[in-house]
Amino acid sequence: MKIALLGNGKTGSHVLSLTRNVQGTGVTVFNREHPPERSALSGHDVIISFLPGDAFMAFIPEIVASRVPVVTGSTGFEWPDGREAFSKRLRKEGLVWVHASNFSLGMNLMHEMIRVLKMSGELYDDYRFSLHEVHHSGKKDAPSGTALSWKQWLEQPVEITSERTGNVIGEHALALDTPFERIAISHSALDRRIFASGALWAARQLLEEDAIDEPGLYDMRQLALGMIRDSIETRQTQNTR
């Protein structure tokens, strides 16, 4: 697998370390000194980007023109003309991109838990949600992309508070408060390698022939949950034989 790595900062450097001794895997680093121009990107199997959002936006025309599949964890930006319009553009071009605000594989389990919590209105008349996220002091966007994703998954009003301190990799906690009880779920990133590992997992899925049905812009959870549900269906089929 030939990887074009856009950005070798905090997370990108872990992509390098995780692939250094993997047979058959090569990585080309693109940064300010070596910008990702289409001719240089072409010939790679996949692009992995952890560039800041504004830098990633600036390179989108060159990335699209390279026609290489993309896995990106860039946040703090808006897709050109909106996510659906950009996905339609990728489908027209026959290209597949995967985006996630958080590439932790465990975040897909959090999605399923939040999907259950959003049904709270079926049980409670009086309740409210709150979400607190903590990241390192150098993170610019607030709320985090992950917090905004949780809000989208919840489909309920939720108060979001943000904290920037020290070297915290990422902590997110969602609480449901009712008059007589509190339910809380949380996710803490203990090692930045979880994001690099998840991005590499997504890159391998992109190169599997049957992992994605058609071109477009996908979310990481669509890949992960698709695999989980396929596995469940396979087991159910085996159990009925």
N, C-alpha and C positions, 0 to 999 in steps of 0.2 A: 504494500500500500504506500503510494507516494503522496505525502501530505504537504500542502502549502499552509504554513502556520502564519496567520496574520496577528502579529503582536506577541512578543516573548517576555511579557511582564510577569506579574505575580502568578497568574493562572497559566499563561502560555508557556512559561518556563517549566511547569510541571508536565505539560504535554511532551516537551523535549525529554525530560527525565524518565517518563513512563515508556517512551518508545526507543530509548537509546540502545537497549540491548535486545530489542524484538526483531527477530530474523525476518527479512522481507519487508521491513518498514523503513522508509526514509523520510526525512523532514527538511523542507526548505523554509527558512525564516524570512518573513517580509516585515519591514518596519520603516521608520523614517529614512534610514540610510539605504534601504533596499525596498522601494515602494512596490506594491502589488499591481504591476501593469499586466494587461491581458496576455501579452506574448510570453511573459515569464510564468504566469499562472497556468497557461495551457500545458498539457502533458502530465499534470498532477491528477491523481485519482479523486481527491477531495480537498476542499478548503476548510480549515478550522480557524475561526476568528474570535479573538477575545479583545479586539480593539475597543477603545472608548466609542460611544455611540456616534459622536460627531465625526470622528475619523472614519468609522465604518461607512457612514452615510456618504462621505466624500468619494469613497472607492467603489460604491455600488455599481456605477456604470462599467468600470473596468472588470469587476468580478462577474457581472452578468455576461459581458462580452467574451470572457474566457470560456464560458459554457461548462464549467467544472461544478459538480455538486458542492453545496455549502452547508456547514454546520457552524452556527454562530451563537455566541453567548453575549454579544454586545447588547448593552441596555442604554436607556437614557436618550432615545430617539424615536421618531415616528416614521413608519414605512411610507415611501413616496406614494401619495394619493390614497393612503390608508392600507391596512393589512390585506383586505379582500381584493382590492384593486391590484396590489402588488402580486398576490398569489395568482390572480388571473393572468397577469403578465408572464409569470413564470410558466404557467400551464401552456400559454401560447408559444413560449420559447422552447417548451419541452424540458424544462429544468426543475430540479428538486432541491429545495433548501429546507433545513431544519433550524428552528430558532427556539431558544429557551432562555428565560431570565435566570434560571438556576438548573444546572445540569446534574444535580444530585439525583441518582436513581431513586433514592428514598423519597424524593419529593413527589413521585408518582403515587406512592402509598398515601402521602398526605392529601393528595387530590381526592382519593377515594373516601378518606375520612371526612373531608370538608363537604363532599357531596352528600354524606349522611347528615351532617350538622345543618345543612341548609334547609332540611325538612323540619326544623325545630318548631316552626309555626303550626305544624299539625298537632303538637303536644302542648305548647304553651301559649297563653294569651299575653303574658307579660314577660318579655325577654329582650336582651340586647347583646350585640357582639362588639368586641374590642380586639384590636390587633396591634401588638407592639413588636417592632423590629429593631435590631441592633447590628451595626456594622462598624468596621474600622474607621478611624477619623479621616482617612483619605478618600472615602467614597463620596462622590459628589451628589448623585441623585437621591432624593428622598421624597416620598417613600421609595423603598427599593422596588425593583422590577418584580421580585418574588411576592412582596406584600400586595402589589397591584394585581398580580395573578391570583392570589388567594381571594382577594375581594371579588374578582371576576368569577371565580369558581363558586363562591359563597352565594352570589346573587341575592344578597341581603345588605341592608345598610350596616356599615361597620365603621367605628371610629379607629383611625390608624394613627399611631404615634411612632416617631422615629428617634433613634439615638445614635450618635456617632462618637465612638470612643476607642482609644487604644488600638490594638491589632485584631479585634474581633472579626472573625471570618464571616459569620452570618448567623443570626439567631432570630427566629420568628415564633411568636406565640399567639394563638387565637383562643379567646375565651368567650364562652356563652354564659351570661349571668341571668338568673331568674330570681324571684324574691327569696327562694329557699335553698338554692344550690348554684354551684359554679362548675362548669365543664370546660376543660382546657386541653388543647393539644399543642405540641411545640416541636420544632425541628432546629437542631443546632449542628452547624458544620464544624467538625473538629479538625479537619485537615483540608487545605485547599486542593489537594489532589483529587477529592471527590468530584470536583467540577471538570478537571482534565480527564479523569477516568470516564465520566459520563459522556463527555464530548467524543471521546474515542469510541465508546460503545455505539453512539449514534452514527459516527462515521462508518463503522463496520456495517451497521444496518443499511445505510444508504447504498452500500456496494453489494448487498444481497439482492438477487434478482426478484424475489417475491416479497420483499419487506414492504414496499410501497406500490400501490396499484397504479397511480397516475402522477404526473408532474404537479408542482405547486409548492406552496409554503406550508410547512407542517410545524406543529408544536412537538417538543420532545415527548410529552405525555401520550400523544397519539401513537408514537412508535412503541413506547413501553407498555401501554395499556392494551394495544393491539396484540402484542406478543403474549401478555398475560391471558387475555381472553381466548386467543388461539390455543394456548396450552390447556385452559379449562375445557374448551370444547373437545379437544383431542382426548383428554382423560375421560370425559363423559361418554364419548363414543366408545372408548375401549371398555368402559365399565358396563355398557349395555350389550356387549357382544357375548 
